[in-house]
Amino acid sequence: MPDKLTWRDSDDIAYALIDKFPDQDPLKLSFPKLHKMVVELEEFGDDPDKSSEAVMEAIQMAWYEEVQ
């Protein structure tokens, strides 16, 4: 994993979210809630304003696929 995660690191962000929120169903999260969870990760270091709906969806799907 890089020193600080960026929005391009959807798989690594998903792993960090799984570690921090093991019982959370990613499909039950709104994108604003998911965004808040990502930017609050200690490992995250990108500009919070540089995300998009496509980025949020990629993170959500990576998380979902990993917990299946």
TORKOL-4160 file (C-alpha; in steps of 0.2 Angstrom, whole numbers, padded with zeros to 4 digits, m for minus):
68
<pt num="1" X="0000" Y="0000" Z="0000"/>
<pt num="2" X="0006" Y="0018" Z="m0003"/>
<pt num="3" X="0010" Y="0029" Z="0011"/>
<pt num="4" X="m0006" Y="0038" Z="0009"/>
<pt num="5" X="m0021" Y="0032" Z="m0001"/>
<pt num="6" X="m0028" Y="0042" Z="m0015"/>
<pt num="7" X="m0045" Y="0041" Z="m0024"/>
<pt num="8" X="m0036" Y="0030" Z="m0037"/>
<pt num="9" X="m0033" Y="0017" Z="m0024"/>
<pt num="10" X="m0051" Y="0010" Z="m0024"/>
<pt num="11" X="m0046" Y="m0008" Z="m0019"/>
<pt num="12" X="m0034" Y="m0003" Z="m0005"/>
<pt num="13" X="m0047" Y="0009" Z="0001"/>
<pt num="14" X="m0060" Y="m0005" Z="0001"/>
<pt num="15" X="m0047" Y="m0016" Z="0012"/>
<pt num="16" X="m0045" Y="m0002" Z="0024"/>
<pt num="17" X="m0064" Y="0001" Z="0026"/>
<pt num="18" X="m0066" Y="m0018" Z="0028"/>
<pt num="19" X="m0053" Y="m0018" Z="0042"/>
<pt num="20" X="m0061" Y="m0002" Z="0050"/>
<pt num="21" X="m0080" Y="m0007" Z="0048"/>
<pt num="22" X="m0080" Y="m0026" Z="0047"/>
<pt num="23" X="m0099" Y="m0028" Z="0049"/>
<pt num="24" X="m0104" Y="m0014" Z="0037"/>
<pt num="25" X="m0114" Y="m0019" Z="0022"/>
<pt num="26" X="m0106" Y="m0007" Z="0008"/>
<pt num="27" X="m0122" Y="m0008" Z="m0002"/>
<pt num="28" X="m0132" Y="0000" Z="0012"/>
<pt num="29" X="m0121" Y="0016" Z="0012"/>
<pt num="30" X="m0126" Y="0032" Z="0003"/>
<pt num="31" X="m0111" Y="0039" Z="m0007"/>
<pt num="32" X="m0110" Y="0054" Z="0005"/>
<pt num="33" X="m0108" Y="0043" Z="0020"/>
<pt num="34" X="m0096" Y="0032" Z="0010"/>
<pt num="35" X="m0086" Y="0048" Z="0006"/>
<pt num="36" X="m0086" Y="0053" Z="0024"/>
<pt num="37" X="m0079" Y="0036" Z="0029"/>
<pt num="38" X="m0065" Y="0036" Z="0016"/>
<pt num="39" X="m0059" Y="0054" Z="0020"/>
<pt num="40" X="m0059" Y="0049" Z="0039"/>
<pt num="41" X="m0047" Y="0034" Z="0036"/>
<pt num="42" X="m0030" Y="0037" Z="0044"/>
<pt num="43" X="m0022" Y="0030" Z="0028"/>
<pt num="44" X="m0031" Y="0042" Z="0017"/>
<pt num="45" X="m0022" Y="0057" Z="0011"/>
<pt num="46" X="m0030" Y="0064" Z="m0005"/>
<pt num="47" X="m0040" Y="0080" Z="m0008"/>
<pt num="48" X="m0058" Y="0076" Z="m0002"/>
<pt num="49" X="m0065" Y="0087" Z="m0016"/>
<pt num="50" X="m0058" Y="0076" Z="m0030"/>
<pt num="51" X="m0069" Y="0062" Z="m0028"/>
<pt num="52" X="m0084" Y="0058" Z="m0040"/>
<pt num="53" X="m0099" Y="0047" Z="m0041"/>
<pt num="54" X="m0089" Y="0035" Z="m0052"/>
<pt num="55" X="m0075" Y="0034" Z="m0039"/>
<pt num="56" X="m0087" Y="0031" Z="m0025"/>
<pt num="57" X="m0095" Y="0017" Z="m0035"/>
<pt num="58" X="m0078" Y="0009" Z="m0038"/>
<pt num="59" X="m0074" Y="0009" Z="m0020"/>
<pt num="60" X="m0091" Y="0002" Z="m0015"/>
<pt num="61" X="m0090" Y="m0012" Z="m0028"/>
<pt num="62" X="m0072" Y="m0016" Z="m0023"/>
<pt num="63" X="m0078" Y="m0017" Z="m0005"/>
<pt num="64" X="m0094" Y="m0027" Z="m0009"/>
<pt num="65" X="m0084" Y="m0040" Z="m0020"/>
<pt num="66" X="m0071" Y="m0042" Z="m0006"/>
<pt num="67" X="m0084" Y="m0047" Z="0007"/>
<pt num="68" X="m0094" Y="m0059" Z="m0004"/>
